[in-house]
Amino acid sequence: MPARSADGAIRTQQPPVAERITVALIPKVAEELQRLQDRTNLSKTDLTNRAITLYEYINAQQSVGREVLIRDPATGETRTILIL
């Protein structure tokens, strides 16, 4: 909800940022990030947050012995995904 400051200006509260990071991307990953942005219309921040969340989930599943599988519904081919 907007609030007025002492000078009468309307201010909106922004959610707190948990942590900021700076990363240097190799050219291949920078191109992949750009393709993702073009395809999804998501920001670099959104894509980074989703990538970390996905990696954490996959890592947690693999650390307890589960497999992560990708299946092609057209051919029925199934591949195991292993992230080291």
HTML snippet that shows the backbone in 3Dmol.js (N, CA, C, O; Angstrom):
<script src="https://3Dmol.org/build/3Dmol-min.js"></script>
<div id="view" style="width:600px;height:400px;position:relative"></div>
<script>
const pdb = `
ATOM      1  N   MET A   1       0.852  -1.177   0.000  1.00  0.00           N
ATOM      2  CA  MET A   1       0.000   0.000   0.000  1.00  0.00           C
ATOM      3  C   MET A   1       0.894   1.234   0.000  1.00  0.00           C
ATOM      4  O   MET A   1       1.859   1.274   0.763  1.00  0.00           O
ATOM      5  N   PRO A   2       0.614   2.247  -0.826  1.00  0.00           N
ATOM      6  CA  PRO A   2       1.412   3.470  -0.837  1.00  0.00           C
ATOM      7  C   PRO A   2       1.290   4.203   0.496  1.00  0.00           C
ATOM      8  O   PRO A   2       0.258   4.147   1.165  1.00  0.00           O
ATOM      9  N   ALA A   3       2.364   4.886   0.862  1.00  0.00           N
ATOM     10  CA  ALA A   3       2.371   5.682   2.095  1.00  0.00           C
ATOM     11  C   ALA A   3       2.929   7.055   1.773  1.00  0.00           C
ATOM     12  O   ALA A   3       3.707   7.214   0.833  1.00  0.00           O
ATOM     13  N   ARG A   4       2.530   8.043   2.556  1.00  0.00           N
ATOM     14  CA  ARG A   4       3.051   9.398   2.363  1.00  0.00           C
ATOM     15  C   ARG A   4       4.234   9.621   3.292  1.00  0.00           C
ATOM     16  O   ARG A   4       4.194   9.262   4.469  1.00  0.00           O
ATOM     17  N   SER A   5       5.282  10.217   2.749  1.00  0.00           N
ATOM     18  CA  SER A   5       6.441  10.550   3.565  1.00  0.00           C
ATOM     19  C   SER A   5       6.194  11.891   4.250  1.00  0.00           C
ATOM     20  O   SER A   5       5.162  12.527   4.036  1.00  0.00           O
ATOM     21  N   ALA A   6       7.149  12.313   5.073  1.00  0.00           N
ATOM     22  CA  ALA A   6       7.012  13.561   5.819  1.00  0.00           C
ATOM     23  C   ALA A   6       6.833  14.749   4.889  1.00  0.00           C
ATOM     24  O   ALA A   6       6.174  15.719   5.259  1.00  0.00           O
ATOM     25  N   ASP A   7       7.407  14.698   3.683  1.00  0.00           N
ATOM     26  CA  ASP A   7       7.272  15.814   2.744  1.00  0.00           C
ATOM     27  C   ASP A   7       6.002  15.717   1.896  1.00  0.00           C
ATOM     28  O   ASP A   7       5.778  16.554   1.022  1.00  0.00           O
ATOM     29  N   GLY A   8       5.161  14.691   2.152  1.00  0.00           N
ATOM     30  CA  GLY A   8       3.893  14.550   1.445  1.00  0.00           C
ATOM     31  C   GLY A   8       3.965  13.716   0.183  1.00  0.00           C
ATOM     32  O   GLY A   8       2.937  13.452  -0.441  1.00  0.00           O
ATOM     33  N   ALA A   9       5.167  13.293  -0.208  1.00  0.00           N
ATOM     34  CA  ALA A   9       5.308  12.483  -1.416  1.00  0.00           C
ATOM     35  C   ALA A   9       4.794  11.071  -1.147  1.00  0.00           C
ATOM     36  O   ALA A   9       4.950  10.535  -0.049  1.00  0.00           O
ATOM     37  N   ILE A  10       4.184  10.485  -2.164  1.00  0.00           N
ATOM     38  CA  ILE A  10       3.689   9.122  -2.025  1.00  0.00           C
ATOM     39  C   ILE A  10       4.828   8.156  -2.316  1.00  0.00           C
ATOM     40  O   ILE A  10       5.503   8.258  -3.341  1.00  0.00           O
ATOM     41  N   ARG A  11       5.026   7.230  -1.409  1.00  0.00           N
ATOM     42  CA  ARG A  11       6.080   6.226  -1.542  1.00  0.00           C
ATOM     43  C   ARG A  11       5.435   4.841  -1.540  1.00  0.00           C
ATOM     44  O   ARG A  11       4.493   4.588  -0.788  1.00  0.00           O
ATOM     45  N   THR A  12       5.942   3.958  -2.376  1.00  0.00           N
ATOM     46  CA  THR A  12       5.483   2.576  -2.336  1.00  0.00           C
ATOM     47  C   THR A  12       6.591   1.742  -1.719  1.00  0.00           C
ATOM     48  O   THR A  12       7.773   1.983  -1.968  1.00  0.00           O
ATOM     49  N   GLN A  13       6.213   0.773  -0.923  1.00  0.00           N
ATOM     50  CA  GLN A  13       7.190  -0.090  -0.291  1.00  0.00           C
ATOM     51  C   GLN A  13       7.569  -1.205  -1.249  1.00  0.00           C
ATOM     52  O   GLN A  13       6.707  -1.849  -1.847  1.00  0.00           O
ATOM     53  N   GLN A  14       8.856  -1.420  -1.386  1.00  0.00           N
ATOM     54  CA  GLN A  14       9.375  -2.503  -2.196  1.00  0.00           C
ATOM     55  C   GLN A  14       9.671  -3.685  -1.288  1.00  0.00           C
ATOM     56  O   GLN A  14      10.104  -3.494  -0.152  1.00  0.00           O
ATOM     57  N   PRO A  15       9.446  -4.897  -1.764  1.00  0.00           N
ATOM     58  CA  PRO A  15       9.786  -6.049  -0.932  1.00  0.00           C
ATOM     59  C   PRO A  15      11.295  -6.089  -0.708  1.00  0.00           C
ATOM     60  O   PRO A  15      12.062  -5.691  -1.585  1.00  0.00           O
ATOM     61  N   PRO A  16      11.717  -6.556   0.435  1.00  0.00           N
ATOM     62  CA  PRO A  16      13.156  -6.595   0.699  1.00  0.00           C
ATOM     63  C   PRO A  16      13.856  -7.574  -0.238  1.00  0.00           C
ATOM     64  O   PRO A  16      13.306  -8.617  -0.593  1.00  0.00           O
ATOM     65  N   VAL A  17      15.057  -7.226  -0.624  1.00  0.00           N
ATOM     66  CA  VAL A  17      15.874  -8.103  -1.450  1.00  0.00           C
ATOM     67  C   VAL A  17      16.719  -8.934  -0.501  1.00  0.00           C
ATOM     68  O   VAL A  17      17.446  -8.388   0.329  1.00  0.00           O
ATOM     69  N   ALA A  18      16.628 -10.254  -0.620  1.00  0.00           N
ATOM     70  CA  ALA A  18      17.331 -11.133   0.297  1.00  0.00           C
ATOM     71  C   ALA A  18      18.840 -11.043   0.107  1.00  0.00           C
ATOM     72  O   ALA A  18      19.586 -10.958   1.083  1.00  0.00           O
ATOM     73  N   GLU A  19      19.288 -11.062  -1.134  1.00  0.00           N
ATOM     74  CA  GLU A  19      20.724 -11.015  -1.398  1.00  0.00           C
ATOM     75  C   GLU A  19      20.955 -10.620  -2.845  1.00  0.00           C
ATOM     76  O   GLU A  19      20.223 -11.042  -3.740  1.00  0.00           O
ATOM     77  N   ARG A  20      21.969  -9.813  -3.065  1.00  0.00           N
ATOM     78  CA  ARG A  20      22.360  -9.428  -4.418  1.00  0.00           C
ATOM     79  C   ARG A  20      23.684 -10.102  -4.743  1.00  0.00           C
ATOM     80  O   ARG A  20      24.565 -10.216  -3.890  1.00  0.00           O
ATOM     81  N   ILE A  21      23.813 -10.552  -6.007  1.00  0.00           N
ATOM     82  CA  ILE A  21      25.062 -11.148  -6.455  1.00  0.00           C
ATOM     83  C   ILE A  21      25.436 -10.561  -7.810  1.00  0.00           C
ATOM     84  O   ILE A  21      24.585 -10.055  -8.542  1.00  0.00           O
ATOM     85  N   THR A  22      26.698 -10.636  -8.124  1.00  0.00           N
ATOM     86  CA  THR A  22      27.189 -10.247  -9.436  1.00  0.00           C
ATOM     87  C   THR A  22      27.906 -11.457 -10.012  1.00  0.00           C
ATOM     88  O   THR A  22      28.754 -12.057  -9.351  1.00  0.00           O
ATOM     89  N   VAL A  23      27.569 -11.810 -11.229  1.00  0.00           N
ATOM     90  CA  VAL A  23      28.209 -12.958 -11.863  1.00  0.00           C
ATOM     91  C   VAL A  23      28.722 -12.565 -13.243  1.00  0.00           C
ATOM     92  O   VAL A  23      28.145 -11.719 -13.926  1.00  0.00           O
ATOM     93  N   ALA A  24      29.819 -13.203 -13.632  1.00  0.00           N
ATOM     94  CA  ALA A  24      30.360 -13.023 -14.975  1.00  0.00           C
ATOM     95  C   ALA A  24      29.996 -14.271 -15.776  1.00  0.00           C
ATOM     96  O   ALA A  24      30.376 -15.380 -15.401  1.00  0.00           O
ATOM     97  N   LEU A  25      29.272 -14.099 -16.865  1.00  0.00           N
ATOM     98  CA  LEU A  25      28.847 -15.217 -17.683  1.00  0.00           C
ATOM     99  C   LEU A  25      29.812 -15.418 -18.838  1.00  0.00           C
ATOM    100  O   LEU A  25      30.270 -14.457 -19.457  1.00  0.00           O
ATOM    101  N   ILE A  26      30.116 -16.677 -19.122  1.00  0.00           N
ATOM    102  CA  ILE A  26      30.906 -16.959 -20.310  1.00  0.00           C
ATOM    103  C   ILE A  26      30.016 -16.680 -21.519  1.00  0.00           C
ATOM    104  O   ILE A  26      28.791 -16.721 -21.401  1.00  0.00           O
ATOM    105  N   PRO A  27      30.610 -16.397 -22.679  1.00  0.00           N
ATOM    106  CA  PRO A  27      29.807 -16.012 -23.849  1.00  0.00           C
ATOM    107  C   PRO A  27      28.683 -16.996 -24.193  1.00  0.00           C
ATOM    108  O   PRO A  27      27.579 -16.560 -24.521  1.00  0.00           O
ATOM    109  N   LYS A  28      28.933 -18.308 -24.128  1.00  0.00           N
ATOM    110  CA  LYS A  28      27.909 -19.300 -24.463  1.00  0.00           C
ATOM    111  C   LYS A  28      26.710 -19.162 -23.529  1.00  0.00           C
ATOM    112  O   LYS A  28      25.567 -19.208 -23.984  1.00  0.00           O
ATOM    113  N   VAL A  29      26.952 -18.996 -22.252  1.00  0.00           N
ATOM    114  CA  VAL A  29      25.859 -18.887 -21.286  1.00  0.00           C
ATOM    115  C   VAL A  29      25.132 -17.555 -21.453  1.00  0.00           C
ATOM    116  O   VAL A  29      23.913 -17.493 -21.291  1.00  0.00           O
ATOM    117  N   ALA A  30      25.864 -16.492 -21.775  1.00  0.00           N
ATOM    118  CA  ALA A  30      25.220 -15.202 -22.026  1.00  0.00           C
ATOM    119  C   ALA A  30      24.261 -15.304 -23.209  1.00  0.00           C
ATOM    120  O   ALA A  30      23.175 -14.726 -23.175  1.00  0.00           O
ATOM    121  N   GLU A  31      24.650 -16.033 -24.255  1.00  0.00           N
ATOM    122  CA  GLU A  31      23.775 -16.241 -25.411  1.00  0.00           C
ATOM    123  C   GLU A  31      22.557 -17.071 -25.030  1.00  0.00           C
ATOM    124  O   GLU A  31      21.443 -16.781 -25.464  1.00  0.00           O
ATOM    125  N   GLU A  32      22.771 -18.107 -24.215  1.00  0.00           N
ATOM    126  CA  GLU A  32      21.656 -18.941 -23.763  1.00  0.00           C
ATOM    127  C   GLU A  32      20.684 -18.127 -22.910  1.00  0.00           C
ATOM    128  O   GLU A  32      19.468 -18.281 -23.024  1.00  0.00           O
ATOM    129  N   LEU A  33      21.224 -17.270 -22.065  1.00  0.00           N
ATOM    130  CA  LEU A  33      20.377 -16.412 -21.243  1.00  0.00           C
ATOM    131  C   LEU A  33      19.545 -15.486 -22.126  1.00  0.00           C
ATOM    132  O   LEU A  33      18.362 -15.273 -21.862  1.00  0.00           O
ATOM    133  N   GLN A  34      20.152 -14.943 -23.159  1.00  0.00           N
ATOM    134  CA  GLN A  34      19.425 -14.063 -24.065  1.00  0.00           C
ATOM    135  C   GLN A  34      18.312 -14.816 -24.789  1.00  0.00           C
ATOM    136  O   GLN A  34      17.206 -14.299 -24.940  1.00  0.00           O
ATOM    137  N   ARG A  35      18.608 -16.051 -25.241  1.00  0.00           N
ATOM    138  CA  ARG A  35      17.571 -16.856 -25.887  1.00  0.00           C
ATOM    139  C   ARG A  35      16.418 -17.143 -24.925  1.00  0.00           C
ATOM    140  O   ARG A  35      15.252 -17.098 -25.318  1.00  0.00           O
ATOM    141  N   LEU A  36      16.743 -17.436 -23.670  1.00  0.00           N
ATOM    142  CA  LEU A  36      15.695 -17.660 -22.670  1.00  0.00           C
ATOM    143  C   LEU A  36      14.853 -16.410 -22.462  1.00  0.00           C
ATOM    144  O   LEU A  36      13.627 -16.490 -22.385  1.00  0.00           O
ATOM    145  N   GLN A  37      15.505 -15.258 -22.372  1.00  0.00           N
ATOM    146  CA  GLN A  37      14.759 -14.010 -22.217  1.00  0.00           C
ATOM    147  C   GLN A  37      13.841 -13.780 -23.407  1.00  0.00           C
ATOM    148  O   GLN A  37      12.684 -13.396 -23.238  1.00  0.00           O
ATOM    149  N   ASP A  38      14.348 -14.014 -24.599  1.00  0.00           N
ATOM    150  CA  ASP A  38      13.535 -13.822 -25.806  1.00  0.00           C
ATOM    151  C   ASP A  38      12.339 -14.767 -25.831  1.00  0.00           C
ATOM    152  O   ASP A  38      11.236 -14.378 -26.214  1.00  0.00           O
ATOM    153  N   ARG A  39      12.568 -16.019 -25.415  1.00  0.00           N
ATOM    154  CA  ARG A  39      11.518 -17.033 -25.476  1.00  0.00           C
ATOM    155  C   ARG A  39      10.491 -16.882 -24.358  1.00  0.00           C
ATOM    156  O   ARG A  39       9.312 -17.169 -24.562  1.00  0.00           O
ATOM    157  N   THR A  40      10.926 -16.435 -23.177  1.00  0.00           N
ATOM    158  CA  THR A  40      10.035 -16.410 -22.017  1.00  0.00           C
ATOM    159  C   THR A  40       9.545 -15.026 -21.628  1.00  0.00           C
ATOM    160  O   THR A  40       8.557 -14.901 -20.905  1.00  0.00           O
ATOM    161  N   ASN A  41      10.218 -13.991 -22.096  1.00  0.00           N
ATOM    162  CA  ASN A  41       9.936 -12.617 -21.680  1.00  0.00           C
ATOM    163  C   ASN A  41      10.142 -12.403 -20.182  1.00  0.00           C
ATOM    164  O   ASN A  41       9.544 -11.502 -19.594  1.00  0.00           O
ATOM    165  N   LEU A  42      10.983 -13.225 -19.569  1.00  0.00           N
ATOM    166  CA  LEU A  42      11.319 -13.059 -18.157  1.00  0.00           C
ATOM    167  C   LEU A  42      12.610 -12.265 -18.032  1.00  0.00           C
ATOM    168  O   LEU A  42      13.431 -12.246 -18.949  1.00  0.00           O
ATOM    169  N   SER A  43      12.781 -11.616 -16.899  1.00  0.00           N
ATOM    170  CA  SER A  43      13.997 -10.835 -16.657  1.00  0.00           C
ATOM    171  C   SER A  43      15.164 -11.761 -16.296  1.00  0.00           C
ATOM    172  O   SER A  43      14.966 -12.934 -15.979  1.00  0.00           O
ATOM    173  N   LYS A  44      16.368 -11.219 -16.351  1.00  0.00           N
ATOM    174  CA  LYS A  44      17.547 -11.982 -15.938  1.00  0.00           C
ATOM    175  C   LYS A  44      17.416 -12.402 -14.487  1.00  0.00           C
ATOM    176  O   LYS A  44      17.803 -13.512 -14.122  1.00  0.00           O
ATOM    177  N   THR A  45      16.878 -11.533 -13.666  1.00  0.00           N
ATOM    178  CA  THR A  45      16.684 -11.861 -12.251  1.00  0.00           C
ATOM    179  C   THR A  45      15.716 -13.026 -12.096  1.00  0.00           C
ATOM    180  O   THR A  45      16.001 -13.969 -11.358  1.00  0.00           O
ATOM    181  N   ASP A  46      14.576 -12.976 -12.782  1.00  0.00           N
ATOM    182  CA  ASP A  46      13.605 -14.070 -12.707  1.00  0.00           C
ATOM    183  C   ASP A  46      14.214 -15.386 -13.186  1.00  0.00           C
ATOM    184  O   ASP A  46      14.039 -16.425 -12.548  1.00  0.00           O
ATOM    185  N   LEU A  47      14.920 -15.340 -14.297  1.00  0.00           N
ATOM    186  CA  LEU A  47      15.526 -16.559 -14.828  1.00  0.00           C
ATOM    187  C   LEU A  47      16.588 -17.105 -13.882  1.00  0.00           C
ATOM    188  O   LEU A  47      16.679 -18.317 -13.690  1.00  0.00           O
ATOM    189  N   THR A  48      17.384 -16.234 -13.295  1.00  0.00           N
ATOM    190  CA  THR A  48      18.412 -16.664 -12.349  1.00  0.00           C
ATOM    191  C   THR A  48      17.781 -17.307 -11.122  1.00  0.00           C
ATOM    192  O   THR A  48      18.223 -18.365 -10.675  1.00  0.00           O
ATOM    193  N   ASN A  49      16.748 -16.671 -10.577  1.00  0.00           N
ATOM    194  CA  ASN A  49      16.066 -17.247  -9.413  1.00  0.00           C
ATOM    195  C   ASN A  49      15.478 -18.613  -9.734  1.00  0.00           C
ATOM    196  O   ASN A  49      15.583 -19.538  -8.929  1.00  0.00           O
ATOM    197  N   ARG A  50      14.865 -18.746 -10.894  1.00  0.00           N
ATOM    198  CA  ARG A  50      14.266 -20.025 -11.277  1.00  0.00           C
ATOM    199  C   ARG A  50      15.335 -21.085 -11.505  1.00  0.00           C
ATOM    200  O   ARG A  50      15.154 -22.243 -11.128  1.00  0.00           O
ATOM    201  N   ALA A  51      16.443 -20.694 -12.117  1.00  0.00           N
ATOM    202  CA  ALA A  51      17.523 -21.649 -12.372  1.00  0.00           C
ATOM    203  C   ALA A  51      18.097 -22.183 -11.061  1.00  0.00           C
ATOM    204  O   ALA A  51      18.348 -23.381 -10.934  1.00  0.00           O
ATOM    205  N   ILE A  52      18.302 -21.306 -10.096  1.00  0.00           N
ATOM    206  CA  ILE A  52      18.842 -21.739  -8.811  1.00  0.00           C
ATOM    207  C   ILE A  52      17.843 -22.638  -8.087  1.00  0.00           C
ATOM    208  O   ILE A  52      18.228 -23.653  -7.506  1.00  0.00           O
ATOM    209  N   THR A  53      16.567 -22.272  -8.121  1.00  0.00           N
ATOM    210  CA  THR A  53      15.539 -23.095  -7.482  1.00  0.00           C
ATOM    211  C   THR A  53      15.466 -24.473  -8.127  1.00  0.00           C
ATOM    212  O   THR A  53      15.368 -25.484  -7.431  1.00  0.00           O
ATOM    213  N   LEU A  54      15.513 -24.516  -9.454  1.00  0.00           N
ATOM    214  CA  LEU A  54      15.475 -25.796 -10.168  1.00  0.00           C
ATOM    215  C   LEU A  54      16.710 -26.625  -9.852  1.00  0.00           C
ATOM    216  O   LEU A  54      16.595 -27.824  -9.598  1.00  0.00           O
ATOM    217  N   TYR A  55      17.873 -26.019  -9.863  1.00  0.00           N
ATOM    218  CA  TYR A  55      19.111 -26.744  -9.554  1.00  0.00           C
ATOM    219  C   TYR A  55      19.073 -27.298  -8.138  1.00  0.00           C
ATOM    220  O   TYR A  55      19.496 -28.431  -7.908  1.00  0.00           O
ATOM    221  N   GLU A  56      18.576 -26.524  -7.192  1.00  0.00           N
ATOM    222  CA  GLU A  56      18.500 -26.983  -5.801  1.00  0.00           C
ATOM    223  C   GLU A  56      17.576 -28.190  -5.705  1.00  0.00           C
ATOM    224  O   GLU A  56      17.896 -29.157  -5.015  1.00  0.00           O
ATOM    225  N   TYR A  57      16.439 -28.148  -6.386  1.00  0.00           N
ATOM    226  CA  TYR A  57      15.489 -29.254  -6.365  1.00  0.00           C
ATOM    227  C   TYR A  57      16.113 -30.517  -6.969  1.00  0.00           C
ATOM    228  O   TYR A  57      16.054 -31.589  -6.366  1.00  0.00           O
ATOM    229  N   ILE A  58      16.702 -30.393  -8.140  1.00  0.00           N
ATOM    230  CA  ILE A  58      17.311 -31.547  -8.803  1.00  0.00           C
ATOM    231  C   ILE A  58      18.442 -32.107  -7.958  1.00  0.00           C
ATOM    232  O   ILE A  58      18.554 -33.324  -7.810  1.00  0.00           O
ATOM    233  N   ASN A  59      19.276 -31.250  -7.405  1.00  0.00           N
ATOM    234  CA  ASN A  59      20.376 -31.691  -6.567  1.00  0.00           C
ATOM    235  C   ASN A  59      19.864 -32.431  -5.337  1.00  0.00           C
ATOM    236  O   ASN A  59      20.422 -33.460  -4.955  1.00  0.00           O
ATOM    237  N   ALA A  60      18.812 -31.916  -4.718  1.00  0.00           N
ATOM    238  CA  ALA A  60      18.229 -32.575  -3.537  1.00  0.00           C
ATOM    239  C   ALA A  60      17.686 -33.949  -3.903  1.00  0.00           C
ATOM    240  O   ALA A  60      17.872 -34.906  -3.151  1.00  0.00           O
ATOM    241  N   GLN A  61      17.022 -34.059  -5.041  1.00  0.00           N
ATOM    242  CA  GLN A  61      16.469 -35.343  -5.471  1.00  0.00           C
ATOM    243  C   GLN A  61      17.584 -36.343  -5.764  1.00  0.00           C
ATOM    244  O   GLN A  61      17.505 -37.499  -5.349  1.00  0.00           O
ATOM    245  N   GLN A  62      18.616 -35.907  -6.472  1.00  0.00           N
ATOM    246  CA  GLN A  62      19.709 -36.806  -6.807  1.00  0.00           C
ATOM    247  C   GLN A  62      20.517 -37.203  -5.572  1.00  0.00           C
ATOM    248  O   GLN A  62      21.068 -38.302  -5.517  1.00  0.00           O
ATOM    249  N   SER A  63      20.588 -36.318  -4.588  1.00  0.00           N
ATOM    250  CA  SER A  63      21.379 -36.631  -3.387  1.00  0.00           C
ATOM    251  C   SER A  63      20.732 -37.714  -2.531  1.00  0.00           C
ATOM    252  O   SER A  63      21.403 -38.312  -1.690  1.00  0.00           O
ATOM    253  N   VAL A  64      19.434 -37.978  -2.729  1.00  0.00           N
ATOM    254  CA  VAL A  64      18.768 -39.066  -2.000  1.00  0.00           C
ATOM    255  C   VAL A  64      18.514 -40.265  -2.907  1.00  0.00           C
ATOM    256  O   VAL A  64      17.727 -41.150  -2.571  1.00  0.00           O
ATOM    257  N   GLY A  65      19.182 -40.289  -4.055  1.00  0.00           N
ATOM    258  CA  GLY A  65      19.139 -41.459  -4.916  1.00  0.00           C
ATOM    259  C   GLY A  65      18.047 -41.482  -5.966  1.00  0.00           C
ATOM    260  O   GLY A  65      17.866 -42.493  -6.645  1.00  0.00           O
ATOM    261  N   ARG A  66      17.326 -40.402  -6.112  1.00  0.00           N
ATOM    262  CA  ARG A  66      16.275 -40.364  -7.136  1.00  0.00           C
ATOM    263  C   ARG A  66      16.872 -39.999  -8.487  1.00  0.00           C
ATOM    264  O   ARG A  66      17.938 -39.388  -8.570  1.00  0.00           O
ATOM    265  N   GLU A  67      16.161 -40.387  -9.546  1.00  0.00           N
ATOM    266  CA  GLU A  67      16.562 -40.037 -10.901  1.00  0.00           C
ATOM    267  C   GLU A  67      15.681 -38.909 -11.420  1.00  0.00           C
ATOM    268  O   GLU A  67      14.507 -38.805 -11.065  1.00  0.00           O
ATOM    269  N   VAL A  68      16.260 -38.078 -12.257  1.00  0.00           N
ATOM    270  CA  VAL A  68      15.503 -37.043 -12.953  1.00  0.00           C
ATOM    271  C   VAL A  68      15.452 -37.478 -14.408  1.00  0.00           C
ATOM    272  O   VAL A  68      16.484 -37.688 -15.045  1.00  0.00           O
ATOM    273  N   LEU A  69      14.222 -37.611 -14.928  1.00  0.00           N
ATOM    274  CA  LEU A  69      14.027 -38.148 -16.268  1.00  0.00           C
ATOM    275  C   LEU A  69      13.330 -37.140 -17.168  1.00  0.00           C
ATOM    276  O   LEU A  69      12.487 -36.365 -16.718  1.00  0.00           O
ATOM    277  N   ILE A  70      13.691 -37.162 -18.440  1.00  0.00           N
ATOM    278  CA  ILE A  70      13.022 -36.376 -19.475  1.00  0.00           C
ATOM    279  C   ILE A  70      12.475 -37.379 -20.489  1.00  0.00           C
ATOM    280  O   ILE A  70      13.210 -38.223 -21.001  1.00  0.00           O
ATOM    281  N   ARG A  71      11.179 -37.275 -20.770  1.00  0.00           N
ATOM    282  CA  ARG A  71      10.561 -38.215 -21.712  1.00  0.00           C
ATOM    283  C   ARG A  71       9.996 -37.453 -22.898  1.00  0.00           C
ATOM    284  O   ARG A  71       9.310 -36.445 -22.734  1.00  0.00           O
ATOM    285  N   ASP A  72      10.289 -37.941 -24.082  1.00  0.00           N
ATOM    286  CA  ASP A  72       9.733 -37.386 -25.307  1.00  0.00           C
ATOM    287  C   ASP A  72       8.388 -38.067 -25.549  1.00  0.00           C
ATOM    288  O   ASP A  72       8.357 -39.255 -25.873  1.00  0.00           O
ATOM    289  N   PRO A  73       7.272 -37.342 -25.398  1.00  0.00           N
ATOM    290  CA  PRO A  73       5.964 -37.987 -25.553  1.00  0.00           C
ATOM    291  C   PRO A  73       5.700 -38.488 -26.973  1.00  0.00           C
ATOM    292  O   PRO A  73       4.889 -39.393 -27.172  1.00  0.00           O
ATOM    293  N   ALA A  74       6.374 -37.908 -27.950  1.00  0.00           N
ATOM    294  CA  ALA A  74       6.151 -38.332 -29.334  1.00  0.00           C
ATOM    295  C   ALA A  74       6.777 -39.694 -29.616  1.00  0.00           C
ATOM    296  O   ALA A  74       6.201 -40.510 -30.336  1.00  0.00           O
ATOM    297  N   THR A  75       7.958 -39.937 -29.048  1.00  0.00           N
ATOM    298  CA  THR A  75       8.672 -41.180 -29.339  1.00  0.00           C
ATOM    299  C   THR A  75       8.681 -42.152 -28.162  1.00  0.00           C
ATOM    300  O   THR A  75       8.960 -43.339 -28.332  1.00  0.00           O
ATOM    301  N   GLY A  76       8.376 -41.647 -26.972  1.00  0.00           N
ATOM    302  CA  GLY A  76       8.449 -42.482 -25.778  1.00  0.00           C
ATOM    303  C   GLY A  76       9.850 -42.614 -25.232  1.00  0.00           C
ATOM    304  O   GLY A  76      10.056 -43.251 -24.199  1.00  0.00           O
ATOM    305  N   GLU A  77      10.832 -42.014 -25.918  1.00  0.00           N
ATOM    306  CA  GLU A  77      12.217 -42.083 -25.457  1.00  0.00           C
ATOM    307  C   GLU A  77      12.352 -41.362 -24.116  1.00  0.00           C
ATOM    308  O   GLU A  77      11.848 -40.253 -23.936  1.00  0.00           O
ATOM    309  N   THR A  78      13.042 -42.015 -23.182  1.00  0.00           N
ATOM    310  CA  THR A  78      13.288 -41.435 -21.870  1.00  0.00           C
ATOM    311  C   THR A  78      14.786 -41.341 -21.659  1.00  0.00           C
ATOM    312  O   THR A  78      15.531 -42.282 -21.934  1.00  0.00           O
ATOM    313  N   ARG A  79      15.213 -40.188 -21.165  1.00  0.00           N
ATOM    314  CA  ARG A  79      16.622 -39.958 -20.861  1.00  0.00           C
ATOM    315  C   ARG A  79      16.760 -39.588 -19.397  1.00  0.00           C
ATOM    316  O   ARG A  79      15.924 -38.880 -18.836  1.00  0.00           O
ATOM    317  N   THR A  80      17.838 -40.084 -18.786  1.00  0.00           N
ATOM    318  CA  THR A  80      18.149 -39.724 -17.411  1.00  0.00           C
ATOM    319  C   THR A  80      19.009 -38.471 -17.427  1.00  0.00           C
ATOM    320  O   THR A  80      19.980 -38.379 -18.178  1.00  0.00           O
ATOM    321  N   ILE A  81      18.641 -37.506 -16.589  1.00  0.00           N
ATOM    322  CA  ILE A  81      19.390 -36.261 -16.464  1.00  0.00           C
ATOM    323  C   ILE A  81      20.277 -36.372 -15.221  1.00  0.00           C
ATOM    324  O   ILE A  81      19.780 -36.622 -14.122  1.00  0.00           O
ATOM    325  N   LEU A  82      21.562 -36.191 -15.392  1.00  0.00           N
ATOM    326  CA  LEU A  82      22.488 -36.215 -14.275  1.00  0.00           C
ATOM    327  C   LEU A  82      23.245 -34.892 -14.266  1.00  0.00           C
ATOM    328  O   LEU A  82      23.953 -34.566 -15.219  1.00  0.00           O
ATOM    329  N   ILE A  83      23.094 -34.147 -13.203  1.00  0.00           N
ATOM    330  CA  ILE A  83      23.801 -32.881 -13.062  1.00  0.00           C
ATOM    331  C   ILE A  83      24.870 -33.078 -11.999  1.00  0.00           C
ATOM    332  O   ILE A  83      24.564 -33.402 -10.851  1.00  0.00           O
ATOM    333  N   LEU A  84      26.097 -32.885 -12.379  1.00  0.00           N
ATOM    334  CA  LEU A  84      27.214 -33.097 -11.448  1.00  0.00           C
ATOM    335  C   LEU A  84      27.576 -31.829 -10.723  1.00  0.00           C
ATOM    336  O   LEU A  84      28.494 -31.829  -9.902  1.00  0.00           O
TER     337      LEU A  84
END
`;
const viewer = $3Dmol.createViewer("view");
viewer.addModel(pdb, "pdb");
viewer.setStyle({}, {cartoon: {color: "spectrum"}});
viewer.zoomTo();
viewer.render();
</script>
